[in-house]
Amino acid sequence: MKSSKVASRYAKSLLEIAIEQNNIDSVLGDMNFLLEINGESRDLELLIQSPIVKADKKIEIFERIFEQFEGISLAFIRLITKNGREGLLPEIAEAFSALVKEYKGIVPVSLVSAAPLDAKTKDMITAKVQALVNGQLEIEEKIDPSLIGGFIVRMGDTQIDASVASQFNNLKQRLTR
């Protein structure tokens, strides 16, 4: 928990600088690229977490890997590495992405269904969810056959469970009391 607080503080600082320099989208692209590369390259992940490799050497390697990054992003990575917090870089990048969405009024929504939803059903669910929030929805659809039927909508701390599996579980609990 402590590391996520630290990561979100660093992410907030990076967002403030990006807003100040009117460079949010470029920095967001850099942070998304960092996350993508970190997920694909076990070597980079090991380098970031390694206590053996000195900060100066890590900075040199990061500058080569991320040479196309904006100046803000590179300076930020240098600062994080000099402070010995480079292990938090992926977490900071995720927190930065979430903060940018919040700043732009984008609400991430997860829509999980047992089977692919037709356009009419999806539009109906989207309209009902949109009525609950103030902002633009960013819907991520997932398929989970274990739901048997229906759907689950997750939005932040809120979950709407209209799945058949959930209804079966509720019925089972009522019958076994």
N, C-alpha and C positions, 0 to 999 in steps of 0.2 A: 504494500500500500504506500509505503514511504517513497519508493522509487517513482511510482506513478504521479505522486504530488510534485516531486522534483521535475519530472518530465513535463508535466502540464505547465509548471511555472516557466520552464525554458521555452516551451512552445508558445506561451502567451507573450513572452518577451520578443520572440522572433516575429510573431504576428504584429505586434506593435511597431516594430522596425519596418516590416514589410508594408504596413499601412502608411506609415510616415513617408516612406520612399515610393509609395504608389506602385508596388511591385508584388502584390499578393499572388497573382496567378503564376508568375515565373517561379517564385519561391515554393509555391505549392507543387508545381511540376518537379522541382528539384527534390523535394521531400518525398513525393510519390516515387520518383526514380530511385532514391536511396532505399526506400522500402522494397521496391521490386528487386533491385540488385541484391540486397541483403537476403531476401527470400530465396533467390536463385543460386547464390554463391555461398557455399559452406565456408570457403576460404575467407571471404570478407567477414562473415559472421564470427569466425574464429579470431581474425585480426582485431575486430572491434572489441571482443571480450578478453583478449590476451593481456595479462598483466606483465608479461615478459618483454613485449615490444615497447620501446620507449615512445613517449608522446611525440617527440620530434620526428621519429621515423614514421609513425602513424600519420602525422600531418602530411609528410612528404608523399606517402602512398595515397592518401585521400585526395590530395591536390592533383595527382595524376589520374586517378579514377574518375574524379568529379570535375575535371578541368572545364567542362562546358557549363558548369553551374554559374548562377548569378554571383556577383561579388558578395552580396549579403549572405547567401547560403554558405559560401566557402569560408567567409570570415566567422560565421557562426560555428561551423564545424571545427575550425581551428580553435576557437575559444572553448568550446565544449571539451575538446581533446586536451588542451592545455590544463583545464581544470580537472582532468581525470574522470570525466563523465561520459566519455565516448561510448561506453556500454549502454547508455540510455538513448543513443541516437535513433534506433528504430522506434522506440516508444515515444520519443519526442516527435518524430515524423508523423506517427499515427495521431498523437494529440494535436499537432498543428493542423492536420487535415480536418479533424473534428471541429476545431476552433474556427477554421475558415468557413466550414459549412454553416456553423452557428452564426458567424459574422454576416454571411450572405443570406441568411434566412432560409437555408436549405435544411429540411427535416428528413433524416434517413429513416426509411421504413422497410422492414423485412416482411414479406408476404410469403408464407409457407403454405403450400397446399399438397393434397395427396396426389393430384394429377394436374397437368397444365390447365389453367383456367381459360375459358373463352373470353373474348374481348368484352362482351356485355357484362359478365360477372366481375371481371377485373375493374372495369370502369365504375360499376356500382360500388364496389368496395373502396376504390380510390376516392370517389365522391364523398362517401361517408367519413372516411379518415380525414380528408381535406377539410371537412366541416369542423373537425375537432381541433385543428391546428392553424396557426397563423404563419404562413410561409409556403415555400415551394417543396413539394414532396419529391424525394429521391427514392424510388421503389426498387428494391432488390428482390427478385422472385426466386424461390427455392422450391424444389419438389421433395417431399418426404412421404413415401408410400405408407409408412407406419401410422400416419394420421387416419388411414382408412378412407376418409372422406372429409369434406369441409376445408377449413383453413385456419391459420393463426396469423395475426398481425402483431408485429412487435415494433414499438416506436418509443425509443428511450426506455423509461422505466415502466411503460404501459404495455400490457399484452391483452389482446382480445382473442380468446380461444373458442372458435366455433367448429372444432374438429369432432368427428365421430368418435375417435379414440378417447377424447376428453369426456364426452357424454357417456360413453361406456364406463369409464372410471368413476364418474359421479354416480351413476346408477348402481354400480357395484358397491360403492361406499354406503349408499342409502340402504341397500338391501342387507348388508352385513352388519348393520348397527344393532 
